[in-house]
Amino acid sequence: MGIYTTNSPDLCHYVADHSDSAIAVVENSEQLAKFESVRARLPKLKAIVVMRPDRECALSGENVYSWEQMLALADETPEEDLESRISGQSADDVCTLIYTSGTTGTPKAVMLTHDNLTFTASQVMTTIGAANQDVQISYLPLSHIAEQIVNVHAPMFGGAEVWFAESLEKLGDNLREVRPTIMFAVPRVWEKIQAKMIEAGSKNPWIKKKVASWARGVGLQSSYAAQRGELAPGTRVLAEKLVFSKVREKLGLDRCRFHATSAAPISRDTLEFFHSLGITLLEVYGMSECSGPATLSTATKFRIGSVGWVLPGGEIKIAEDGEICMRGRHIFKGYYKDPEATAAALDGEGWLHSGDIGELDELGFVKITDRKKDLIITAGGENVAPQLIEGMLKSIPIVSQAVVIGDRRKYLVALVALDETKLPGALRSSGSLAKSMEEASRCEQMQSWVMAQVEDKNRELARAQTIKRIHILPAELSIEGGELTPTMKVKRRVVSDNYAKSIAALYV
């Protein structure tokens, strides 16, 4: 069972206490301090193991051990005791608990069995044709089911080689060093790569810009041809030689044959950006409760804007109210110590109710339209899907993040964060005299300039979906600020609470 390194001491206490944990393994003094501060309230916790003790990390505490000391103690355990524990396990026993990252409320503990994980790992690796020559890179929290399936369980099944990034900040350098053949990233990472590429491209001489623009047109045309089962245009070979191969090499993706995104919605703009550069970015959809993926896409079977087709061996259906439901060997056993939540998620026929609203086309491709619980019902009784609108807002080049507000209100508003890498150009274009993100958030010229671009997007929306006013945030939403989960999903309730005054002002 994993725990996020960003968890507060109280949340560490909740997870350790709720899971009845007997041993906590921590990385360093910072994480040790969290457990030591709440240890008096953890009577079942017998020991703490520190993997990388540093100078500030005292191992003199009661039952606090180094990693080496733990291994030495393990050597004293008779082999027959270990064999007895192993032989006593069954495929349907709980293998791990995945604590939901909690965009709302207290995290629930998802019980996944040995069969859940081995089945899912084998189906994923077999479907994408993975082999022991594959190379992957891990950089997301291993507490999250997506990272566990992609970089722990699936590689064990297929024999792939896994590297661990030094940090999220060094991911770009590490990608060029590792040159993975399989690359999984959450939308926010792909968006950051996109922003940096656009910024770098803007500094190229005009001839390079002209060639890149031509190649991107060919690339996007090729991807749409591929999804229809048609041949790519003949100019695809030239675009590959002049542009695509060089882009992939600079990113460290020159060997990569499977590029995937999941864990949160991704805008069509970002998908098409990578497809236009010869990088077939494929959506995967799932949740902790189905051991990760419920649907997936491959380079020979995909639709831009679709999250793919059902995981082989699983089932998917759309309920009468539009909710996506799934069933199969990958579905969890239930929530630990929470029979009421289990009954609400799993019906009598074994269908897991996802909480997502979607569509299933005649070819079996699934499209997510919104979160069931995130649906906004305006004061006028209109049902509005915020994620659709947020995706459109994020296609505005200067907008990095967007959160739509409007439940039980007379119109919709949006909180938007600016892309700091594009701020200098935006300041010039808007005529703003601001010198920072914080100053730009208070600048009337910047406000009017961004709102004008929002109005352009409003023309593509129904009247009830249009954004009437915006508030520019002084900084991007962050994990550290508590506004994003560790996998970078927006905590809508936290954002609404943090900016309650600003939201109220938009309705004055």
C-alpha positions in Angstrom: 0.0 0.0 0.0 1.4 3.3 -1.0 1.1 6.8 0.5 1.7 10.1 -1.1 4.8 12.0 -0.1 2.8 15.2 -0.2 0.4 13.9 2.5 0.1 15.9 5.7 0.9 14.3 9.1 -2.9 14.0 9.8 -3.5 12.3 6.4 -0.6 10.0 7.1 -2.2 9.1 10.4 -5.6 8.5 8.7 -4.1 6.1 6.1 -1.9 4.2 8.6 -4.7 4.0 11.2 -7.5 3.1 8.7 -5.4 0.4 7.0 -4.3 -1.1 10.3 -0.7 -0.8 9.2 1.9 -2.5 11.4 5.0 -1.1 9.6 5.6 2.2 7.8 8.5 2.6 5.3 9.5 6.2 4.7 12.2 7.8 2.5 13.9 10.3 4.7 13.8 12.6 7.8 11.0 14.7 6.4 8.7 11.7 6.0 9.8 10.2 9.3 8.9 13.4 11.1 5.3 13.1 9.8 4.8 9.7 11.4 6.7 10.5 14.5 4.4 13.4 15.2 1.3 11.2 15.1 2.8 7.9 16.3 1.2 8.3 19.8 -2.2 7.9 18.0 -1.1 4.8 16.1 -1.1 1.9 18.6 -1.0 -0.7 15.9 2.2 0.7 14.2 5.0 -1.6 15.4 8.0 -0.1 13.5 9.1 2.5 11.0 11.8 1.8 8.4 13.8 4.7 6.9 15.2 3.9 3.4 17.6 6.8 3.2 18.6 8.1 6.6 20.2 11.6 6.4 22.1 13.6 9.0 18.8 15.0 10.4 17.3 11.6 10.6 17.8 10.1 14.0 17.2 6.3 14.2 17.2 6.4 18.0 13.4 6.5 18.2 11.5 3.5 19.4 11.4 0.7 16.8 12.9 2.9 14.0 15.2 1.0 11.7 17.3 1.7 8.7 16.7 -0.3 5.5 19.8 -2.4 6.1 18.7 -3.2 9.6 15.3 -4.4 8.3 17.0 -6.6 5.8 19.2 -8.1 8.5 16.1 -8.8 10.6 14.5 -10.4 7.6 17.5 -12.8 7.2 16.6 -14.2 10.6 13.1 -15.3 9.5 13.0 -19.0 8.7 12.3 -19.9 5.1 9.4 -22.2 6.2 7.6 -19.2 7.8 7.8 -17.3 4.5 6.7 -20.4 2.5 3.7 -20.8 4.8 2.6 -17.2 4.3 2.9 -17.6 0.5 1.1 -20.9 0.3 -1.7 -19.4 2.4 -2.5 -16.8 -0.2 -5.2 -17.1 -2.9 -5.8 -15.2 -6.1 -8.9 -13.5 -4.6 -7.1 -12.3 -1.5 -6.5 -8.5 -1.2 -3.1 -7.7 -2.6 -3.0 -4.0 -1.9 -5.0 -1.0 -0.9 -5.1 2.1 -3.2 -6.2 5.2 -1.3 -8.1 7.4 -3.7 -6.3 10.8 -4.0 -9.5 12.5 -2.8 -10.7 15.4 -5.0 -13.5 15.6 -2.5 -13.9 14.2 1.0 -11.9 11.5 2.8 -9.9 9.1 0.7 -11.5 5.6 0.3 -9.3 2.5 0.4 -9.8 0.5 -2.8 -9.2 -3.3 -2.2 -7.4 -4.8 -5.2 -6.8 -8.6 -5.4 -3.8 -10.5 -6.8 -6.1 -11.6 -9.6 -7.2 -8.0 -10.3 -3.6 -6.9 -10.8 -2.1 -9.9 -12.7 -5.1 -10.0 -15.0 -4.9 -6.3 -15.8 -1.1 -6.3 -16.2 -1.2 -9.2 -18.6 -4.0 -7.8 -20.7 -2.4 -4.4 -21.0 1.1 -5.7 -22.0 -0.4 -8.3 -24.4 -2.6 -5.7 -26.1 0.1 -3.2 -26.7 2.6 -5.9 -27.7 5.1 -5.2 -25.0 8.2 -7.3 -24.6 11.3 -7.7 -22.5 13.2 -5.3 -24.8 10.9 -2.4 -23.8 12.2 0.5 -21.7 10.0 2.7 -19.5 10.5 5.7 -17.1 8.7 6.2 -13.8 8.2 9.6 -12.3 4.6 9.8 -10.9 3.7 8.8 -7.4 3.8 5.0 -7.0 0.8 5.4 -4.7 -1.4 5.9 -7.8 -2.8 2.9 -9.6 -1.8 4.1 -13.0 1.8 4.3 -12.1 1.7 1.0 -10.3 0.1 -0.8 -13.3 2.3 0.9 -15.9 5.7 0.8 -14.1 5.4 -2.0 -11.5 2.9 -4.8 -12.3 2.9 -4.7 -16.1 6.8 -4.7 -16.4 6.9 -7.7 -14.1 4.6 -9.5 -16.5 6.4 -8.4 -19.7 10.0 -8.2 -18.4 10.3 -4.5 -19.4 13.2 -2.3 -18.0 12.1 0.5 -15.8 14.1 3.7 -15.0 13.2 6.1 -12.2 13.4 9.8 -13.0 15.4 12.0 -10.6 12.5 14.4 -10.2 9.6 15.8 -12.2 11.7 18.9 -12.9 14.5 16.8 -14.5 12.0 14.6 -16.5 13.0 16.3 -19.8 16.7 15.5 -19.3 15.9 12.0 -18.0 13.8 11.3 -21.1 16.6 12.1 -23.4 18.9 9.9 -21.3 16.6 6.9 -21.1 14.8 7.1 -24.5 11.8 5.0 -23.4 9.9 2.8 -25.8 6.7 3.1 -23.8 5.8 6.5 -22.3 2.8 7.2 -20.0 2.1 10.7 -18.8 -0.8 12.6 -17.2 -2.3 15.4 -19.4 -0.5 18.1 -17.4 2.9 16.7 -18.3 1.9 16.6 -22.0 0.6 20.1 -21.8 3.8 21.4 -20.3 5.8 19.7 -23.1 3.5 21.3 -25.6 3.9 24.7 -24.1 7.7 24.5 -24.1 7.8 23.3 -27.7 5.5 26.1 -28.8 7.7 28.6 -27.0 10.9 27.2 -28.5 9.3 27.1 -32.0 8.3 30.8 -31.8 12.0 31.7 -31.7 12.8 29.9 -35.0 13.5 31.8 -38.2 10.6 32.1 -40.5 11.7 29.4 -42.9 11.8 26.8 -40.1 8.3 28.0 -39.0 7.0 27.6 -42.5 8.4 24.0 -42.8 7.1 23.1 -39.3 3.6 24.4 -40.1 3.5 22.4 -43.4 4.7 19.3 -41.6 2.2 19.6 -38.8 -0.6 19.8 -41.4 0.7 16.6 -43.0 1.0 14.9 -39.6 -2.5 15.7 -38.5 -3.9 14.6 -41.9 -1.9 11.4 -41.5 -3.3 10.6 -38.1 -6.9 11.1 -39.1 -6.2 8.9 -42.2 -4.8 6.2 -39.9 -7.8 6.2 -37.6 -10.0 5.7 -40.7 -7.8 2.9 -41.8 -6.6 4.8 -44.8 -3.0 5.3 -46.1 -1.1 8.4 -45.1 -0.4 11.1 -47.7 2.8 10.6 -49.7 4.3 13.7 -48.2 4.3 12.0 -44.8 7.7 10.4 -45.5 9.3 13.8 -46.2 7.7 15.4 -43.1 9.0 12.5 -41.0 12.6 13.1 -42.3 12.5 16.9 -42.1 10.6 17.5 -38.8 9.0 14.6 -36.9 12.2 12.5 -36.4 14.1 15.6 -35.1 11.3 16.5 -32.7 11.1 13.0 -31.2 14.9 13.0 -30.9 15.0 16.3 -29.0 12.2 15.0 -26.6 13.9 11.7 -26.0 11.0 9.9 -27.7 12.8 8.7 -30.8 12.5 5.0 -29.7 9.0 5.4 -28.3 6.2 3.4 -30.0 3.5 3.8 -27.4 2.6 7.2 -26.0 -0.3 7.2 -23.6 -2.2 9.7 -21.5 -4.7 9.1 -18.7 -5.7 10.0 -15.1 -7.5 13.3 -16.1 -9.2 14.9 -19.2 -6.9 16.1 -21.9 -7.9 18.8 -24.5 -8.3 17.9 -28.1 -5.9 20.8 -28.9 -3.1 19.0 -27.0 -4.0 15.6 -28.6 -3.9 17.1 -32.1 -0.7 19.0 -31.4 1.2 15.8 -30.8 -0.5 13.9 -33.6 0.5 16.7 -35.9 4.1 16.1 -35.0 4.0 12.4 -35.7 3.6 11.5 -32.0 0.5 9.3 -31.8 -0.8 10.3 -28.3 -3.3 7.7 -27.2 -5.9 8.0 -24.4 -6.5 5.4 -21.8 -9.4 5.6 -19.3 -9.9 4.0 -16.0 -9.9 4.4 -12.2 -8.4 2.8 -9.1 -11.6 0.7 -8.7 -10.9 -1.2 -12.0 -7.2 -1.7 -11.4 -6.3 1.1 -13.7 -7.4 0.8 -17.3 -11.0 0.1 -18.4 -10.3 1.2 -21.9 -7.2 1.7 -24.0 -6.1 2.7 -27.5 -3.3 1.4 -29.7 -1.5 2.9 -32.6 -3.5 0.8 -35.0 -6.9 1.3 -33.3 -7.6 4.8 -32.0 -9.8 7.8 -32.3 -8.6 11.3 -31.5 -11.0 12.5 -28.7 -11.9 9.0 -27.7 -10.5 7.1 -24.6 -10.4 3.9 -26.6 -12.1 0.6 -26.5 -12.8 -1.8 -23.7 -9.9 -3.7 -22.1 -9.9 -7.2 -23.6 -11.7 -9.5 -21.1 -13.7 -6.7 -19.7 -17.1 -5.2 -20.4 -18.5 -1.7 -20.7 -22.0 -0.4 -20.9 -23.7 3.0 -20.7 -26.5 3.2 -18.1 -29.8 5.0 -18.8 -28.5 8.2 -17.2 -25.4 8.1 -19.3 -23.1 6.8 -16.6 -20.2 4.5 -17.8 -20.3 1.1 -16.1 -17.7 -1.7 -16.3 -17.4 -5.3 -15.3 -14.7 -8.0 -15.4 -11.8 -9.6 -13.5 -10.2 -6.1 -13.2 -13.0 -4.8 -10.9 -12.1 -4.2 -7.3 -13.3 -6.2 -4.3 -14.8 -3.2 -2.6 -13.8 -0.4 -0.2 -12.0 -1.4 2.9 -14.2 -0.9 6.0 -16.9 0.9 3.9 -19.7 -1.5 2.9 -22.1 1.5 2.1 -19.7 3.0 -0.4 -19.0 -0.4 -1.9 -22.8 -1.0 -2.4 -23.1 2.4 -4.0 -20.3 1.7 -6.5 -20.9 -2.0 -7.2 -24.4 -3.2 -8.2 -25.9 -6.7 -7.7 -24.8 -7.7 -11.2 -21.1 -6.8 -10.6 -21.2 -3.6 -12.6 -18.9 -0.8 -11.3 -20.6 2.6 -11.6 -17.8 4.9 -12.6 -19.3 8.3 -11.9 -18.3 9.4 -15.4 -20.8 10.3 -18.1 -20.0 9.1 -21.6 -21.0 7.7 -25.0 -20.2 4.4 -26.7 -20.2 4.5 -30.6 -21.0 1.7 -33.0 -17.4 0.7 -33.3 -17.0 0.3 -29.5 -15.1 3.5 -28.9 -15.8 5.3 -25.6 -16.0 9.1 -25.3 -16.1 10.8 -21.9 -18.3 13.8 -21.7 -18.2 14.7 -18.0 -18.1 13.6 -14.4 -21.6 12.7 -13.1 -21.0 14.6 -9.8 -19.3 17.5 -11.5 -22.3 18.4 -13.7 -23.3 22.0 -13.1 -27.0 22.7 -12.8 -27.5 26.4 -13.3 -30.2 28.5 -11.6 -32.1 28.2 -14.9 -32.1 24.4 -14.7 -29.6 23.8 -17.5 -27.2 20.8 -17.1 -23.7 21.9 -18.1 -20.6 19.7 -18.4 -17.7 21.9 -17.1 -14.8 19.8 -18.4 -15.9 20.3 -22.0 -15.8 24.0 -21.5 -12.6 23.9 -19.6 -10.9 22.0 -22.4 -12.0 24.7 -24.8 -10.7 27.4 -22.6 -7.3 25.6 -22.2 -7.0 25.7 -26.0 -6.5 29.5 -25.7 -2.6 29.7 -25.9 -2.1 31.9 -22.8 -4.5 29.8 -20.6 -2.7 27.1 -18.7 -5.6 26.0 -16.4 -9.3 26.7 -16.2 -12.0 25.9 -13.6 -15.7 26.6 -14.5 -18.0 27.7 -11.8 -21.8 28.1 -11.9 -23.7 25.4 -9.9 -27.1 26.9 -8.8 -26.0 30.3 -10.2 -27.5 32.4 -13.0 -24.5 32.2 -15.3 -21.1 30.5 -15.7 -17.8 32.1 -14.8 -14.2 30.7 -15.0 -11.1 30.9 -12.9 -8.1 30.8 -15.3 -4.4 30.5 -14.7 -1.9 31.9 -17.3 0.9 30.0 -18.8 4.0 31.6 -17.4 6.2 30.6 -20.3 3.9 32.7 -22.6 3.4 35.6 -20.3 6.0 38.0 -21.9 4.4 37.7 -25.3 0.9 38.1 -23.7 1.9 41.2 -21.9 3.1 42.8 -25.1 0.0 41.8 -27.0 -2.4 43.0 -24.4 -0.5 46.3 -23.7 -0.3 45.4 -20.1 2.4 47.0 -17.9 2.4 44.1 -15.5 5.8 42.4 -14.7 4.7 39.2 -13.1 1.9 36.6 -12.9 0.5 38.2 -9.8 0.5 41.7 -11.3 -1.1 40.3 -14.5 -4.0 38.9 -12.5 -4.9 42.4 -11.3 -4.3 44.1 -14.7 -7.5 45.4 -16.5 -5.8 45.3 -19.9 -4.8 41.6 -19.4 -8.3 40.8 -18.1 -9.9 42.4 -21.2 -7.4 40.7 -23.6 -8.0 37.2 -22.2 -11.8 37.8 -22.0 -11.9 38.7 -25.7 -10.4 35.3 -26.5 -12.9 33.6 -24.2 -15.7 35.4 -26.1 -14.3 33.8 -29.3 -14.7 30.4 -27.7 -18.2 31.3 -26.5 -19.3 31.5 -30.1 -18.8 27.7 -30.3 -21.0 27.0 -27.2 -24.7 26.9 -26.5 -25.9 30.0 -24.6 -26.1 28.2 -21.3 -22.5 27.0 -21.7 -21.0 30.4 -22.3 -18.6 32.1 -19.9 -19.8 35.5 -18.8 -16.9 36.6 -16.7 -13.4 35.4 -15.7 -11.0 35.9 -12.9 -7.3 35.5 -13.6 -5.5 33.6 -10.8 -2.2 35.1 -9.4 -0.5 31.7 -9.9 -1.1 28.3 -11.3 -3.0 25.8 -9.2 -0.6 23.4 -7.6 -0.2 20.2 -5.6 1.7 22.1 -2.9 -1.2 24.6 -2.6 -3.6 21.7 -2.0 -5.6 22.6 -5.2 -4.4 19.6 -7.3 -4.2 15.9 -6.4 -0.8 14.2 -6.7 -1.9 13.2 -10.2 -2.8 16.8 -11.0 -6.6 16.5 -11.0 -8.3 19.7 -9.8 -9.9 19.7 -6.4 -12.9 21.7 -7.3 -14.1 22.2 -3.7 -10.7 23.4 -2.5 -10.4 25.8 -5.4 -13.9 27.1 -4.8 -13.1 27.6 -1.1 -9.7 29.3 -1.8 -11.2 31.7 -4.2 -14.6 32.2 -2.7 -14.3 36.0 -2.5 -13.1 36.3 -6.1 -16.0 34.0 -7.3 -18.5 36.1 -5.3 -17.2 39.2 -7.0 -17.9 37.8 -10.4 -21.6 37.6 -9.6 -21.9 41.1 -8.3 
